[in-house]
Amino acid sequence: MKKPKIAVVGARGRLGSAIVRYLRAEDFTVDAITRDDLCLTDPLLEAKLGDRDFDVLINSAAQTNVDACETEREGAFAVNAEAPRRMAEHCKVRGARLFHVSTDYVYDGSDDAARTEESPAEPKSVYGESKLAGDDAVLAVSPEFFVLRTSWVFGPDRPSFLDNALGWARDTDNAKAIGDKVSTPCYSEDFARFVPALIASDEGGILNVCNSGACTWRDYAQYAVEIAKREGVRFRTEEMGSLPLEGFPHFTAVRPRYTAMATDRLAKIAGRAPRSWQEAVEEYMLRHWIPALG
């Protein structure tokens, strides 16, 4: 059977880059659409998408600066809600499928239960509100489209929290990370590896796509430090300190405290469960982070 043609919006991002690379390696025809090619607030967005040949559109682009969204509400909703709605309507008209990437920040995080696709979404920030509005708009156009919720994405294409935390541990004597905020890391390469199975499925709706397990930011960073130490990398901070989320001075927007996500539905659709976040972090450290040190 002939493989569908794929277009990826946000193709230079941490997640989009991994998706483009993996799908091309799997012999899919992929149109990598970058910010230079398409502005999400462009009045001609639909016309510009109409000039491209695809059967599946994957939107991995968003305004992800959580604190900036607090002061730029209109812009956040334009990119995170209105643009996905327009993409969804365009895809429906042309008979294409839409995979829209979303976030764990749509949840309020007030209790310690893993979020499933049926969990109520009650965002605590403008970023979360705008992303939820985008999710709702996409599914209102077609419940057969996918809303792919992910969290704490890390990978080789752009620095993430993990890279920053490792840098702090190498450069300072008392590096710390927040120790009471919990979620599930997602390795961009693992996310990409699930995409072909989603393309082949007849499913749609909300789907959690991340690795398995849960951790705090502090434990996430410490695990990576331990792997690097084992491989001979020297750190000034060998044991990451812990900071409370409450009142963290560098945050403007409220962050949800507990947003670890269950992946049972992903495992059912793909025919395999995602590996643990620890396995994914170890692969990233050994294949990418440590070799990049030279």
N, C-alpha and C positions, 0 to 999 in steps of 0.2 A: 504494500500500500504506500502511496506517495505521502511523504511527510508534509505537514502543513508549514506554510511560511510564517515566520515569527518576526514581529517588530518589538523592540525593547526601548521604551522611553526611559531616560535616565541612564543611558548606557555607559557613562563614565563614572557613575557612582560606585560605592563599595559593593552593593548588591547587583546592580545592573551589569557591571563589568564581569562579575563571576558568571552570571546567567549567559551573557553573550559568548564568553569563552567556552563554557561547557556545552552549550547547544551547538556551536559550530564544530566542536570536537566530535559531537554525536551526529554530524552530517545534516543538521538542520540549516536551511537558508535563513539567515538572520540579518535583519536591517537594524543596525545599532544607531538609535536616534539620541543625539546629545542635546544639551542646552543650546549649542550653536545652531542646531538644525530646527529646534522647535521650542518656543517659549510657551509655557503652559497658560499664560494669560493672553496670548495672541488672539485677537478677534478672528483671525484666519486659521485657527487651530484645526477646525474640521476640514477645511479645504486642503491644508498642508498634509493632513493624514490621508486625505483622499487621493493624493498624488503618490502614495506608497502602496506597495503590494504586500499584503499580509492576510493571514487567516486567523492569527492569534496576536493580540496586542497585550504586552506585559508592561504595566505602568509601575516602575520602581522609583519615579521621581516624586519629590515632595519638598515642602518647606519643613525641615526637621530641626531647625534651631528653636528648641522648646521655649527658651526665655525670650527670644526675639518675637515670637508669636504673641506674647502677652501685650506687647506695645504696638504690634502690627497686625491687629485682628483681621482687618479687611483683606490684607494681603495673604494672610494665612488661609482664610476661607476661599479666596480666589484660586489659590494653588491646590490646596488639599481637599476642597469640596467641589467647587464649581468646575474645575478642569476635569476631574474624574467623571463628573456627570456628563460633560460634553463628550468625553471619550466614549463613555458607555452608550450614549445615544448614537454617536457615529458608528460604533461597532454593530449595534443592533440593526441600523439601516442597511449596512453593507453585508450583514450576515457573518460577521467575525465574532470571535470570543474575546472577552476582556478578562485579564488577570490583574487585579489591582492590589498593590502591596499596602498593608496597613500596619498597625502598631498595637502593642500592649497598653499604651497610654490611654486607650479608650476605657480602661477599667479603673475603678476608684482605688482598688488595692487595700481595702479596709479590713479584710480578713485573710487568713492564711490558707485559703483553699485554692487549688490549681484552677485556673480559668479554662473553661471549656467553651466550645462554640456557642453554647446556649447561655452562658453566664451573662447577666445584665451588664450593659455598658453604661457607666456613669463617670465620664471623664472629669478630672479636677483642674484641667488647664485649658487654655485656648487652643494649644496644639492638639490635645486630645479631642476637644470639641470639634475642631475643624476636620480632623481625620475621621471621626465618627460620622460627621455629616457627609463626608465623601463615601464612606462605606454604605450608608443608607441610600445615598443617591444612586450608586452603582447598582445595588440590588433592587431598587425600585424600578430601574429600567429593565433589568432582567435578573430573576433569581438564579438563572443558569450561569451567570458570570461568577468568577471567583473573587472573594475578598480574602487575601492571604495575610493574616496577622502574624507579625514576627517581633522579635525583641533582641536588644543588645547585640546587634550584628557586628561581627568582626571578620577580618579577612585581609588578603594581601594587597588589595588594590588602593585602599585609602586608610590612613590611621584611624583607629577607634579608641574608645576608652582603654582597652587592653594595652595598646601600644603606648598610650600616654602614661598609664600607671607603671609600666615597665621602665619607661624613661625616668619617672620620678624616683623609682627604687634604685636606679643606677646612679642618679645624679645628686641625690640628697640623702642625709643621714637619718631622717625620720619621716619617710613617706607614709601617707595614710590614705585610706579610701573608706567610703561609707560602708558601715558594717551592719546596717539594719534595713536595707532596701533589698528585696529579693525578686529575682526574675530568672529567666532561662536564656543563656547565651545562644546565639545562632551563628554558626560558621557559614559565611557566604557561599563557600564551595559546597557545603552540604545542602543548603537551600537550593542551589542550582541543580544538584543531582536529583532532586525530587521533581523538578519541572517537567521532564518528559512524561513521567507517570501521570501528572495532572493533565497534561495535554491529551494523553491517550484516554483519559477517563471521560465519562458522561456526567460527572458530578459538577456541582456549583455551590454557591453560598459561601458562608464564612468558614475558613479553614486555618487552624493554627499551624504555622510552619516554623519550627525551631528545633534545636537539639533537645534531648531529654534531660530531666533533672532540674534542680534549682540551686541557686547560690546567691550570696551577697556580692556586691561589687568588691569588697575587701577579699573575700575568699576566692573569687574569680581571679583577681590579680595575684594573690599569694600562690595559687596553684601554678600559674605561669612562671612566677619567680622560681619556684622549686624545680620546675623542669629545666629552666635555663641554668640554674646553679649546678644541677646534675651534669650538665654538658660543659661545665667549666666557665660559665659566664660569671663575672664578679659584680656584686651589688653593694652599694653603700648601705642600703636598707635591706636586710635579709628577712626580716619579719615585718610585714606591713602592719601599720597601726590601724585603728578603727575610729571612725567618726560617726556621729549620729546624723541621720537625715533631717531630723527636726531642727529647724533654724539654721541650716547650712548656709553660710553667708553669701556664697557665690551663685545661688539659685534665686531667680525671680519667680518662676512658675512653680506651682506645687507639683511634686512628683508622687505618683502612686507608690505605696510602700511594698505591696506584695502582688506581683503580676506573673508569677510562674504559670506557664501554660501547659495544659494537657495535650497530647498529640495522638490520642487514640484514633481519631478520625483520619488523620494523615496516614497512620500505619495501615488502616483498613483500605484506603484508596490506593496507596502505593504498593501494598503487599509486603511492606517491611517497616519496622519501627525506626525512627531516627536514633542514631547512636548518642551516647552520653555527651554532655558538654565537655567533660574532662578529656574524652578521647579526641574530640574535635580540637580542643585547645592544644593538646599535645601534638597533633598533626601540624597545626599552624606554626607552633614554636619550632619544630624540627625541620619543617620543609621551607619555611619562609622567614620567620623572625630571626632566628639564630644565624642562618646563612647570610642574611642581609648585613650582619655585623662585620662580615669580612674576616 
